Amino acid sequence: MFPLDILAAATIKRSLALISGFTLLVKANNHTCAASLLRLQLDSCLRFFAAFIVDKPHEFAHNVLKGIPIREMNDLNGKKMTDRYLVNTLSKKYKWMPRVYESTSGFIHLSEKHLLSVFDGTKGENTLGLVIGADDKNVPTEIWIELTDAFLAAMDALF
């Protein structure tokens, strides 16, 4: 086995675990965590993609195995492979990538995504309800569909 084979196996293993977790979270109406897993799936896409824009993919994978952060490595053009750079590079093929990356990054760090998730808009006019709990039953169906479509697009980009 070559270092790139190990990186590929780890990427596939992580992706399968994320798919399993995403499915369980959707069934549990846990939008907050499901959206976080979409961001992790995008992370797998970005980091595995990096192996294909370097001069020596096996050396790159070996460096990842040694714990060297990908953001500290350079691509074929001498550019640091930061998340932003990888997103912008992949966006040439996947136009949706920057928008989904930015949107889901808000679920990784405590942000307005979490603050807005406590409001319950179903109470009616002039009434403000707050929801505190593990599920997100107040998330509209179209948001779940958009999240699932984005997760499927991220899987397609990876594979």
Residue pairs with C-beta under 8 A, 6 or more apart in sequence:
2 58
2 61
3 58
3 59
3 60
3 61
3 62
3 64
3 65
4 51
4 57
4 58
4 60
4 61
6 61
6 65
7 48
7 51
7 61
7 64
7 65
8 48
11 44
11 47
11 48
11 158
14 40
14 44
15 41
15 44
15 155
15 158
15 159
18 37
18 40
18 41
18 44
19 155
21 33
21 37
22 34
22 37
22 38
22 41
22 151
25 31
25 33
25 34
25 37
26 34
26 144
26 147
26 148
28 134
28 135
29 135
29 136
29 137
29 139
30 134
30 135
30 136
31 117
31 136
31 139
31 143
31 144
31 147
32 107
32 113
32 114
32 117
32 136
34 147
34 151
35 104
35 107
35 113
35 147
36 104
36 107
36 108
37 151
38 100
38 104
38 107
38 147
38 150
38 151
38 154
39 101
39 104
39 105
39 107
39 108
41 151
41 154
41 155
41 158
42 97
42 100
42 101
42 104
42 154
43 83
44 158
45 90
45 154
45 157
45 158
46 83
46 86
46 87
46 90
47 64
47 70
47 86
48 158
49 86
49 89
49 90
50 60
50 70
50 73
50 75
50 81
50 86
51 57
51 60
51 61
53 75
53 76
53 81
53 89
54 60
54 73
54 74
54 75
54 76
54 81
55 76
60 73
63 73
64 70
70 81
70 86
71 80
71 81
71 82
71 83
72 80
73 80
73 81
74 80
74 81
75 81
75 85
75 89
79 85
83 101
87 97
87 98
87 101
88 98
90 97
90 157
91 97
91 98
93 157
94 153
94 157
96 150
96 153
97 157
100 150
100 153
100 154
104 150
106 112
106 113
107 113
107 114
117 131
117 136
118 130
118 131
118 132
119 128
119 129
119 130
119 131
120 129
120 130
120 131
120 138
121 129
121 138
122 129
122 138
123 129
131 138
